[in-house]
Amino acid sequence: MKNNTLLTNTSKESSFFLTPEGGGILLFIAALAGLVLANSPLAPFYDFVTQGTLPFGEAGRHETLVDLISVGPMSLFFMAVVIEIKKEFVSGYLSTFRAAVLPAISALGGILVPTLFYLAVSYGNAQAMRGWAIPTATDAAFTLPIVLVLARHVSDGARVWLMALAIFDDIVGIAIIAFCYGSSLNFVGLGVALAIIMVMIGLNRACIQSLWAYSLAGCGLWAALFVSGIHPTIAGVMTGLCLPSYSRVGEVAPLTKMEDVISPWVSCLIMPLFGFVSVGMSLGEMGLHMIFAPVSLAVMAGLLIGKPLGIFGMTWLAVRLKMASLPADSTLTMMFGLSLLCGIGFTISLFIANLAFQGAELLSQARFAILFSSVIAGVAGYIWLKVTDPYAH
């Protein structure tokens, strides 16, 4: 017999660093450590570790530690994201159509408008335009901890809206990575990948509860996708989607069990490691020339202008046209402040930048702009919510 109620975490008390705010703090500390190390006397060592060529990879391409993390451990990050998404659709914030309408519309604006801003600013520069998807991301790992710190200044309904919006952002971001930043397709590998996906769907339909079955299939899918030309992190996505959200009576659902297994690794190791190797850049090379570089300008325009305008504009329009209503105890002023916070596009933005730009110069521009924009967006959103719209129960 199936039991659809066992989606909650198996442990009632978890480590602080497994919470959104704890994971965000670890990610921030690791990213800051990478930035400091890259600007210290140990900078040559940092560059050697993160950018040195590894003794494997595709012919004619030099693989680095950043590349290795992007195609390997980050697959578990995407699986964790999809597990959270699936839980919200099954029994969480997005389990009803009415609850999902407003954040879905808001997320659409937060994807389309930043993309248009990026393309408008970078128009005519074919290499720079490859990073068009960078400002589409919202990093919940940083935005949610800031909202939690604001406490009474943000209503519970608005926090739910922000989390749901970030989830929709992640869905689109995953699709963009899969289909826009892969290499040329190998149809044999793609056929094998599709066959493995069908096997995993069959395991789900047959109510197979063993994590080993899904894990082994997921590893096979990763290898097939790696060969196929589609970015192999999508193996984590598909495995997460195929994990059953139900269980036999008295047992824990495989979706929840997998979350318990991978969450500590994602929060405490994978995300901090990715932040550490991705952010490091020489601040001595920064200056006005970097701010006005084509990729930097495009990213900043997308995250700092396009993102809040797109999210708030679509939110206002949906409410105005009575397509949806504001979250409980929320105001448009509050929603604008949260829209500013959504300009924090740290993790996924960096991930897309690593895929979009192989050249060091353009990648440095993107990293600088993502870091600069995320800090400005975080500070601006925090001040706006703190000063303009104090929330009291």
Secondary structure as a PSIPRED ss2 file (coil, helix, strand):
# PSIPRED VFORMAT (PSIPRED V4.0)

   1 M C   1.000  0.000  0.000
   2 K E   0.000  0.000  1.000
   3 N E   0.000  0.000  1.000
   4 N C   1.000  0.000  0.000
   5 T C   1.000  0.000  0.000
   6 L C   1.000  0.000  0.000
   7 L C   1.000  0.000  0.000
   8 T C   1.000  0.000  0.000
   9 N C   1.000  0.000  0.000
  10 T C   1.000  0.000  0.000
  11 S C   1.000  0.000  0.000
  12 K C   1.000  0.000  0.000
  13 E C   1.000  0.000  0.000
  14 S C   1.000  0.000  0.000
  15 S C   1.000  0.000  0.000
  16 F H   0.000  1.000  0.000
  17 F H   0.000  1.000  0.000
  18 L H   0.000  1.000  0.000
  19 T C   1.000  0.000  0.000
  20 P H   0.000  1.000  0.000
  21 E H   0.000  1.000  0.000
  22 G H   0.000  1.000  0.000
  23 G H   0.000  1.000  0.000
  24 G H   0.000  1.000  0.000
  25 I H   0.000  1.000  0.000
  26 L H   0.000  1.000  0.000
  27 L H   0.000  1.000  0.000
  28 F H   0.000  1.000  0.000
  29 I H   0.000  1.000  0.000
  30 A H   0.000  1.000  0.000
  31 A H   0.000  1.000  0.000
  32 L H   0.000  1.000  0.000
  33 A H   0.000  1.000  0.000
  34 G H   0.000  1.000  0.000
  35 L H   0.000  1.000  0.000
  36 V H   0.000  1.000  0.000
  37 L H   0.000  1.000  0.000
  38 A H   0.000  1.000  0.000
  39 N C   1.000  0.000  0.000
  40 S C   1.000  0.000  0.000
  41 P C   1.000  0.000  0.000
  42 L C   1.000  0.000  0.000
  43 A H   0.000  1.000  0.000
  44 P H   0.000  1.000  0.000
  45 F H   0.000  1.000  0.000
  46 Y H   0.000  1.000  0.000
  47 D H   0.000  1.000  0.000
  48 F H   0.000  1.000  0.000
  49 V H   0.000  1.000  0.000
  50 T H   0.000  1.000  0.000
  51 Q H   0.000  1.000  0.000
  52 G C   1.000  0.000  0.000
  53 T C   1.000  0.000  0.000
  54 L C   1.000  0.000  0.000
  55 P C   1.000  0.000  0.000
  56 F C   1.000  0.000  0.000
  57 G C   1.000  0.000  0.000
  58 E C   1.000  0.000  0.000
  59 A C   1.000  0.000  0.000
  60 G C   1.000  0.000  0.000
  61 R C   1.000  0.000  0.000
  62 H C   1.000  0.000  0.000
  63 E C   1.000  0.000  0.000
  64 T C   1.000  0.000  0.000
  65 L H   0.000  1.000  0.000
  66 V H   0.000  1.000  0.000
  67 D H   0.000  1.000  0.000
  68 L H   0.000  1.000  0.000
  69 I H   0.000  1.000  0.000
  70 S H   0.000  1.000  0.000
  71 V H   0.000  1.000  0.000
  72 G C   1.000  0.000  0.000
  73 P C   1.000  0.000  0.000
  74 M H   0.000  1.000  0.000
  75 S H   0.000  1.000  0.000
  76 L H   0.000  1.000  0.000
  77 F H   0.000  1.000  0.000
  78 F H   0.000  1.000  0.000
  79 M H   0.000  1.000  0.000
  80 A H   0.000  1.000  0.000
  81 V H   0.000  1.000  0.000
  82 V H   0.000  1.000  0.000
  83 I H   0.000  1.000  0.000
  84 E H   0.000  1.000  0.000
  85 I H   0.000  1.000  0.000
  86 K H   0.000  1.000  0.000
  87 K H   0.000  1.000  0.000
  88 E H   0.000  1.000  0.000
  89 F H   0.000  1.000  0.000
  90 V H   0.000  1.000  0.000
  91 S H   0.000  1.000  0.000
  92 G C   1.000  0.000  0.000
  93 Y C   1.000  0.000  0.000
  94 L C   1.000  0.000  0.000
  95 S C   1.000  0.000  0.000
  96 T C   1.000  0.000  0.000
  97 F H   0.000  1.000  0.000
  98 R H   0.000  1.000  0.000
  99 A H   0.000  1.000  0.000
 100 A H   0.000  1.000  0.000
 101 V H   0.000  1.000  0.000
 102 L H   0.000  1.000  0.000
 103 P H   0.000  1.000  0.000
 104 A H   0.000  1.000  0.000
 105 I H   0.000  1.000  0.000
 106 S H   0.000  1.000  0.000
 107 A H   0.000  1.000  0.000
 108 L H   0.000  1.000  0.000
 109 G H   0.000  1.000  0.000
 110 G H   0.000  1.000  0.000
 111 I H   0.000  1.000  0.000
 112 L H   0.000  1.000  0.000
 113 V H   0.000  1.000  0.000
 114 P H   0.000  1.000  0.000
 115 T H   0.000  1.000  0.000
 116 L H   0.000  1.000  0.000
 117 F H   0.000  1.000  0.000
 118 Y H   0.000  1.000  0.000
 119 L H   0.000  1.000  0.000
 120 A H   0.000  1.000  0.000
 121 V H   0.000  1.000  0.000
 122 S H   0.000  1.000  0.000
 123 Y C   1.000  0.000  0.000
 124 G C   1.000  0.000  0.000
 125 N C   1.000  0.000  0.000
 126 A H   0.000  1.000  0.000
 127 Q H   0.000  1.000  0.000
 128 A H   0.000  1.000  0.000
 129 M H   0.000  1.000  0.000
 130 R C   1.000  0.000  0.000
 131 G C   1.000  0.000  0.000
 132 W C   1.000  0.000  0.000
 133 A C   1.000  0.000  0.000
 134 I H   0.000  1.000  0.000
 135 P H   0.000  1.000  0.000
 136 T H   0.000  1.000  0.000
 137 A C   1.000  0.000  0.000
 138 T C   1.000  0.000  0.000
 139 D C   1.000  0.000  0.000
 140 A H   0.000  1.000  0.000
 141 A H   0.000  1.000  0.000
 142 F H   0.000  1.000  0.000
 143 T H   0.000  1.000  0.000
 144 L H   0.000  1.000  0.000
 145 P H   0.000  1.000  0.000
 146 I H   0.000  1.000  0.000
 147 V H   0.000  1.000  0.000
 148 L H   0.000  1.000  0.000
 149 V H   0.000  1.000  0.000
 150 L H   0.000  1.000  0.000
 151 A H   0.000  1.000  0.000
 152 R H   0.000  1.000  0.000
 153 H H   0.000  1.000  0.000
 154 V C   1.000  0.000  0.000
 155 S C   1.000  0.000  0.000
 156 D H   0.000  1.000  0.000
 157 G H   0.000  1.000  0.000
 158 A H   0.000  1.000  0.000
 159 R H   0.000  1.000  0.000
 160 V H   0.000  1.000  0.000
 161 W H   0.000  1.000  0.000
 162 L H   0.000  1.000  0.000
 163 M H   0.000  1.000  0.000
 164 A H   0.000  1.000  0.000
 165 L H   0.000  1.000  0.000
 166 A H   0.000  1.000  0.000
 167 I H   0.000  1.000  0.000
 168 F H   0.000  1.000  0.000
 169 D H   0.000  1.000  0.000
 170 D H   0.000  1.000  0.000
 171 I H   0.000  1.000  0.000
 172 V H   0.000  1.000  0.000
 173 G H   0.000  1.000  0.000
 174 I H   0.000  1.000  0.000
 175 A H   0.000  1.000  0.000
 176 I H   0.000  1.000  0.000
 177 I H   0.000  1.000  0.000
 178 A H   0.000  1.000  0.000
 179 F H   0.000  1.000  0.000
 180 C H   0.000  1.000  0.000
 181 Y C   1.000  0.000  0.000
 182 G C   1.000  0.000  0.000
 183 S C   1.000  0.000  0.000
 184 S C   1.000  0.000  0.000
 185 L C   1.000  0.000  0.000
 186 N C   1.000  0.000  0.000
 187 F H   0.000  1.000  0.000
 188 V H   0.000  1.000  0.000
 189 G H   0.000  1.000  0.000
 190 L H   0.000  1.000  0.000
 191 G H   0.000  1.000  0.000
 192 V H   0.000  1.000  0.000
 193 A H   0.000  1.000  0.000
 194 L H   0.000  1.000  0.000
 195 A H   0.000  1.000  0.000
 196 I H   0.000  1.000  0.000
 197 I H   0.000  1.000  0.000
 198 M H   0.000  1.000  0.000
 199 V H   0.000  1.000  0.000
 200 M H   0.000  1.000  0.000
 201 I H   0.000  1.000  0.000
 202 G H   0.000  1.000  0.000
 203 L H   0.000  1.000  0.000
 204 N H   0.000  1.000  0.000
 205 R H   0.000  1.000  0.000
 206 A C   1.000  0.000  0.000
 207 C C   1.000  0.000  0.000
 208 I C   1.000  0.000  0.000
 209 Q C   1.000  0.000  0.000
 210 S C   1.000  0.000  0.000
 211 L H   0.000  1.000  0.000
 212 W H   0.000  1.000  0.000
 213 A H   0.000  1.000  0.000
 214 Y H   0.000  1.000  0.000
 215 S H   0.000  1.000  0.000
 216 L H   0.000  1.000  0.000
 217 A H   0.000  1.000  0.000
 218 G H   0.000  1.000  0.000
 219 C H   0.000  1.000  0.000
 220 G H   0.000  1.000  0.000
 221 L H   0.000  1.000  0.000
 222 W H   0.000  1.000  0.000
 223 A H   0.000  1.000  0.000
 224 A H   0.000  1.000  0.000
 225 L H   0.000  1.000  0.000
 226 F H   0.000  1.000  0.000
 227 V H   0.000  1.000  0.000
 228 S H   0.000  1.000  0.000
 229 G C   1.000  0.000  0.000
 230 I C   1.000  0.000  0.000
 231 H C   1.000  0.000  0.000
 232 P C   1.000  0.000  0.000
 233 T C   1.000  0.000  0.000
 234 I H   0.000  1.000  0.000
 235 A H   0.000  1.000  0.000
 236 G H   0.000  1.000  0.000
 237 V H   0.000  1.000  0.000
 238 M H   0.000  1.000  0.000
 239 T H   0.000  1.000  0.000
 240 G H   0.000  1.000  0.000
 241 L H   0.000  1.000  0.000
 242 C H   0.000  1.000  0.000
 243 L C   1.000  0.000  0.000
 244 P C   1.000  0.000  0.000
 245 S C   1.000  0.000  0.000
 246 Y C   1.000  0.000  0.000
 247 S E   0.000  0.000  1.000
 248 R E   0.000  0.000  1.000
 249 V C   1.000  0.000  0.000
 250 G C   1.000  0.000  0.000
 251 E C   1.000  0.000  0.000
 252 V C   1.000  0.000  0.000
 253 A C   1.000  0.000  0.000
 254 P H   0.000  1.000  0.000
 255 L H   0.000  1.000  0.000
 256 T H   0.000  1.000  0.000
 257 K H   0.000  1.000  0.000
 258 M H   0.000  1.000  0.000
 259 E H   0.000  1.000  0.000
 260 D H   0.000  1.000  0.000
 261 V H   0.000  1.000  0.000
 262 I H   0.000  1.000  0.000
 263 S H   0.000  1.000  0.000
 264 P H   0.000  1.000  0.000
 265 W H   0.000  1.000  0.000
 266 V H   0.000  1.000  0.000
 267 S H   0.000  1.000  0.000
 268 C H   0.000  1.000  0.000
 269 L H   0.000  1.000  0.000
 270 I H   0.000  1.000  0.000
 271 M H   0.000  1.000  0.000
 272 P H   0.000  1.000  0.000
 273 L H   0.000  1.000  0.000
 274 F H   0.000  1.000  0.000
 275 G H   0.000  1.000  0.000
 276 F H   0.000  1.000  0.000
 277 V H   0.000  1.000  0.000
 278 S H   0.000  1.000  0.000
 279 V H   0.000  1.000  0.000
 280 G C   1.000  0.000  0.000
 281 M C   1.000  0.000  0.000
 282 S C   1.000  0.000  0.000
 283 L H   0.000  1.000  0.000
 284 G H   0.000  1.000  0.000
 285 E H   0.000  1.000  0.000
 286 M C   1.000  0.000  0.000
 287 G C   1.000  0.000  0.000
 288 L H   0.000  1.000  0.000
 289 H H   0.000  1.000  0.000
 290 M H   0.000  1.000  0.000
 291 I H   0.000  1.000  0.000
 292 F C   1.000  0.000  0.000
 293 A C   1.000  0.000  0.000
 294 P H   0.000  1.000  0.000
 295 V H   0.000  1.000  0.000
 296 S H   0.000  1.000  0.000
 297 L H   0.000  1.000  0.000
 298 A H   0.000  1.000  0.000
 299 V H   0.000  1.000  0.000
 300 M H   0.000  1.000  0.000
 301 A H   0.000  1.000  0.000
 302 G H   0.000  1.000  0.000
 303 L H   0.000  1.000  0.000
 304 L H   0.000  1.000  0.000
 305 I H   0.000  1.000  0.000
 306 G H   0.000  1.000  0.000
 307 K H   0.000  1.000  0.000
 308 P H   0.000  1.000  0.000
 309 L H   0.000  1.000  0.000
 310 G H   0.000  1.000  0.000
 311 I H   0.000  1.000  0.000
 312 F H   0.000  1.000  0.000
 313 G H   0.000  1.000  0.000
 314 M H   0.000  1.000  0.000
 315 T H   0.000  1.000  0.000
 316 W H   0.000  1.000  0.000
 317 L H   0.000  1.000  0.000
 318 A H   0.000  1.000  0.000
 319 V H   0.000  1.000  0.000
 320 R H   0.000  1.000  0.000
 321 L C   1.000  0.000  0.000
 322 K C   1.000  0.000  0.000
 323 M C   1.000  0.000  0.000
 324 A C   1.000  0.000  0.000
 325 S C   1.000  0.000  0.000
 326 L C   1.000  0.000  0.000
 327 P C   1.000  0.000  0.000
 328 A C   1.000  0.000  0.000
 329 D C   1.000  0.000  0.000
 330 S C   1.000  0.000  0.000
 331 T C   1.000  0.000  0.000
 332 L H   0.000  1.000  0.000
 333 T H   0.000  1.000  0.000
 334 M H   0.000  1.000  0.000
 335 M H   0.000  1.000  0.000
 336 F H   0.000  1.000  0.000
 337 G H   0.000  1.000  0.000
 338 L H   0.000  1.000  0.000
 339 S H   0.000  1.000  0.000
 340 L H   0.000  1.000  0.000
 341 L H   0.000  1.000  0.000
 342 C C   1.000  0.000  0.000
 343 G C   1.000  0.000  0.000
 344 I C   1.000  0.000  0.000
 345 G C   1.000  0.000  0.000
 346 F H   0.000  1.000  0.000
 347 T H   0.000  1.000  0.000
 348 I H   0.000  1.000  0.000
 349 S H   0.000  1.000  0.000
 350 L H   0.000  1.000  0.000
 351 F H   0.000  1.000  0.000
 352 I H   0.000  1.000  0.000
 353 A H   0.000  1.000  0.000
 354 N H   0.000  1.000  0.000
 355 L H   0.000  1.000  0.000
 356 A H   0.000  1.000  0.000
 357 F C   1.000  0.000  0.000
 358 Q C   1.000  0.000  0.000
 359 G C   1.000  0.000  0.000
 360 A H   0.000  1.000  0.000
 361 E H   0.000  1.000  0.000
 362 L H   0.000  1.000  0.000
 363 L H   0.000  1.000  0.000
 364 S H   0.000  1.000  0.000
 365 Q H   0.000  1.000  0.000
 366 A H   0.000  1.000  0.000
 367 R H   0.000  1.000  0.000
 368 F H   0.000  1.000  0.000
 369 A H   0.000  1.000  0.000
 370 I H   0.000  1.000  0.000
 371 L H   0.000  1.000  0.000
 372 F H   0.000  1.000  0.000
 373 S H   0.000  1.000  0.000
 374 S H   0.000  1.000  0.000
 375 V H   0.000  1.000  0.000
 376 I H   0.000  1.000  0.000
 377 A H   0.000  1.000  0.000
 378 G H   0.000  1.000  0.000
 379 V H   0.000  1.000  0.000
 380 A H   0.000  1.000  0.000
 381 G H   0.000  1.000  0.000
 382 Y H   0.000  1.000  0.000
 383 I H   0.000  1.000  0.000
 384 W H   0.000  1.000  0.000
 385 L H   0.000  1.000  0.000
 386 K H   0.000  1.000  0.000
 387 V H   0.000  1.000  0.000
 388 T H   0.000  1.000  0.000
 389 D C   1.000  0.000  0.000
 390 P C   1.000  0.000  0.000
 391 Y C   1.000  0.000  0.000
 392 A C   1.000  0.000  0.000
 393 H C   1.000  0.000  0.000
